[in-house]
Amino acid sequence: MNVEEVVVVAETLLVASKSSKSLRFKDDVLRLSGVTSWAKRAFLRKASRKLSAKRLSATRPQALQSGCATPRSSRRAPAAFRARWPCWCEPEPKICTEDEAELIRDWLANVPEDAVTSIHKDVPRTLPGQLGDVAEHRLQRLLFLAAGSRPEVGYCQGMNYIAAIFVLQEYPEAKAIHSLTKLLDTYCPGYHGPHLWGWRRDAMVLGALVRRCLDERVWQALEALQIPLELLAADHFLTLTSRSWPMEATLQLWDLMHSDGPSTLFAAFLAVLDLYLPRMKNAGKAGNCKLRAISTFEQEMLRGLKNDLPKVMSAIRSFIPMIPSSLLDHLRWIYAGAVLEK
């Protein structure tokens, strides 16, 4: 078989592969072309793939130049930061059918009255300067859908910042509501419900992990501040860092949370405490000193997240093995009883 014949058969196989990806189907095409040897068929399949790749690389610059494709650098979030998102952000079948519009209408009609009032107040205060009028409307509608789909939870402050991430990423509405509710159910169990009992429980869990996983000097400095850990870590947990961390850092953390589970959220707070909590021996002696220490911690954390994000992510990964899911479940079981007793 000469070069011209190889090209002709490869062209035929390339056209056929658009109709079916089956290896048996491609072999049938090659047999009809007169190719009976298994080695020759393998060679021609490889030639077809190379021909397809060559054509794709030739047409991609033209598409970018004509505006038919969007260059990677112009997207809102680099693909590397949301590489695993499609695995858990795919819409559920129930909201991808022809009944989707009716289901959304039911959710919008099922929003509790107190949630409507709170959402109207909180949306204009969410990420000021980053959301325009259209984005604010989409955020408001997304929060209404979240509250209507789970009326037993409704709406709580913190959910608005998490939902704003999906609005800024320009997620379709069905995909955004599924992603939001899945995030809240998986990583914020009971955080936004009545009396925030889930967060109060996990604040106690976090206190136990601070003593278990951090150096003694770190948790002693934290105790010297005399600031309840429940207040210091509230933004981190109730907003999944979307309010206090830069967008790039939040997306990378969410990606890591998907691969390593809920322990990642605890590991992230332990990491920033270990890296940026000021070691002040006399931090608890004066009120202004405590406030200065907290302000210094927040400023150093933000600077580190902006300027040395790989270092922070590496520190988070080092803490994850210290918090296996079995330990997290056990601590949650212990402190759940303490919260319910109160």
N, C-alpha and C positions, 0 to 999 in steps of 0.2 A: 504494500500500500504506500503510494507516494505522498508527498506533502499536501498536494491539492486534494487528494481523496480524504486525508485526515481532517483537513479543514471543513470539507463538505459534510462529513459524518458528524464532526463536532458541532457544526451549525445545526444539523438535524436534531442532535441530542439536546442542544441548548433550547431549541423551540419546544421539544417534547417535555423537557423538565418543567416548563411553565404550567403544563397541564397536570403533571403528577410528579411527586418527589420519590415515588417508590423505586427501589433499586431493581426489582423484577421488571417494572414497566420500562425502565431505561435499557435493561438487557434485551428485552423484546424488540425495542427500537433498533438496537445495534445488530441483532440477528437479522432483522428485515433488511438492514443495510449491507448484509453479506459478511458481517464480522462474526466468526464462530469461535475463535480462540478466547479463552477467559482472560489471558494476559493482555490481548489486544483490547478487549472490552474495558478492562481496568485502565489501560493507557488512554483510551478515548474519553472515558468519564473524567479523568484528570485534565485532559486537554480542554474539555467543555467547561470545567470549572475555571480554568485559567483564562479562557476566552471571555467568560462572564465577568470575572474580576477586572480584566483589562478594559472591557467596555464601560464598566461602572466607574473606574478611575478616570476614564476619558470624559465621561459625561458630567461628573460631579463639579469640576470647576465651572463648566458652562451653566449649570443649574444655580450655583451660588452667584455667578455674575448676573444672571437674568432675574434673580430674586425668587426663583422657584423653590429654593431650599434655604434654610436658616443656618448660618454658621454656628458652630458649637459655642463660641465665645459670646454670642449675643443672647443666649438663653438666660433665664433668670437664675437658674441654679445649675452648675456644672454637673454633667451626668455622673461623674465619679462620686458626687455627694449623695446621689439618690439611686445608686446602682441597684439596690435591692428593693426599692420602693414598689415596683410593679408587682412583686410577689405578695404583698399584703395590702395593696391599695386598689386591687381590681374590684369593680363594683359587684355586689351580690346579684345573683340572677333575678331576685324579686324586684329590684329597681332598674332592671334593664329590659323589661318586657313592655308590651304595649300598655300595660296598666300603670306605668311609671307616673304619668301625670296625675292619675287619680290618687295614687298613694301619696304623692307629694302634697296634693290638696288636703288630704286627710291629716297629714302631719302638721301642716300650717294651721289648720282649724283646731288642732289639739294642743296648741301652745298655752301653758298656764298664764294667767293674767299677770302675776308677779314677774314672770320671766320676760314678758313683753315690755314691761316698764324698765326692768334692769338692762335689757339689751339695748333699748333706745338710748339709755344714759351712757352705756359703756362703749358702744361702737365709735362715737366721735373721739373718745379718749384713747383708742387703741392705736398704737404705733403712729403717733402724730407726725405728719409730714411724709409718710410712706404710702398712705392710702388716699386715693382720690374719691370723688363722689361715686363713681361707678363701683369702685372696689368696696367702698363702705356699704353700698346697697347690697352687693353680693355677700359681704360678711354678715350683714344683718339677716339676710334671708337664710344663710347657712346656719346661723345660730338658732333661728326660729325652727328650722328643720330638725336640728339636734335636740332642741327642747321638746318639740312635738313628737319625735320618734321615741323619746324616753321621758314621758311625763312624770314618772316617779322620781326622776332626778331633776328635770327642768333645766335651769340655767344657773351658773355660778361664776363669779369673777375668776378669771384665769382661762376659762374656755375660749374667751374671745381672742386671746393672743395665740393659742394653738390653732384655732380656725383661720386666723389671719395668714398663717404660713401657707395654707392651701389656696387662699385667695391670691396671695402674691405669686404663687407658683402657677396660677391660672388653671387650676384643676377644673374639669367639668363638674357640674353640680352633683350628679349622681355619684361620681367617684369621690368627690370631696366629702360628702356626708358619710359615706361608708368608711373612708379613711379616718375621719374625725372620731366617729363613734368607736371604731376598732382601737384607735390609740387610747381613748379614754377608758375603755373597758379593760384593756390589757395592762396599761402602765399607770393608770390613775384609779384603781379600784376603790370606790367609795370616797374619793377625794372631794368630789363636787356635790355629794348628796347631803341629806339633812345633817346639820351640825358638823359637817366635815369629818365624820368619824374615821373614815379611811385614812385621811391625812394625819389626824391626831395619833392613830395607831402607828403609822409609818414614821412619824417624828420620834416616837419612842424606840422604834426599831433602829432608826438612824443613830440615836444616842448610844445604843448598845454597840453598834458597828464602829462608831468613833472610838470607843474604848477598846474594842477588840482589834481593830485594824491599823489605827494610827499610833505614831510614836507618843510616848507619855507627855512630852513637852507640848505637843500640839493640843491634846485635849485638856491639859492643864491651862494653857493659854486661853482656850475656848471657855473654860469654866471661870477664869479670871474676868472675862468680859461681862459675866453675869447677865447675858442676853439669852433668853430661851431659844434653844435650837429650833423649836417649832416656828419662831418668827424669822430667824436668820435664813432658814432653808425654804421658807414658804414659796417664794417666787420660783425657785429651782424646780420644785415638785409640782405645784399647782398649775404652772404654765409650761412644764417640760422644757424649761430654759428659754422658751421663745420670747420672753420679755426682757431678760437680763443678758442673754448671750447674743453675739452677732449672728446673722442669718447663716453664714457659712459654717460656724461652729455648731449651731443647732442642727443643721441638716446632717452633718457628719455624726453627731451624737445619736440622732434618730436612726441613722443607718446602722450604727453599732448596737443600738437597743434591739433592732429587729433581729440581728444575728446572734446576740448573746443574752437577750431576755431582760426582764425587769430589774435584775441586779445591776445593770449598767447605769441606771439612773442614780442609784445609791453610790456606785463606784465613782461616778462623775463628781458628786459633791465631796466625797472623801478626797478625791484627787485635788480639787481646787483648794480645799482646806489645807491639805498637806503642802501645797505649793505656795499659797499666797496668804495664809493667816499669819499676821504679824506676831512674832514671839515677844510679847510685852509682859515682863514680870510683874509690873505694877498696874496692869490695865484695869483692875477692878477698884482702884482706890479713888478714882475721880470720875464723875459722870462725863465730863468733856473728853477725858482720855478714852473712855469706852467708845464714845461716838466717833472719835478720831480713828480709833483702831478699826471699827467697822467700815468707815469710809475708806481707809487705806486698803483694807481687804478687798472691797468692791472695785476700787480703782486698779489695784494690782491685778486682780482677776481679769478685768476687762482688757487691760493692756496685754496681758499674757495671751488671752484668747485671740486678740487681733494680730499680735506680732510673732507669737511662737505657738501656734495652734498644734503643730505636730508633737511638741513636747507635752502639751496637755492631753492629747489623745493617747500618747504613749503611757502617761501616768494613769489614765483611766483604765487602759487595758491591763496594767499591772495590778490594779485593785480588783478587777472582775473575778479572777480565780479565788480570791479571799471570801467571796460572797456566793457560794453555790446556792442553787435554787432550794435545796433541802434546808439550808440554814435560814434563808429568807422566809420560807414557809413556816418553819418552826418558830422564829421570832414573831412573825405576824400572829400566829396562833396564841402565843403567850400574851402579847400585849393587846390583842383584841378583847380579851376578857377584862383587862384593866380599864379599857376605854368604855366598854359597855356598863361596867359597874358605876362609872362616874355619871 
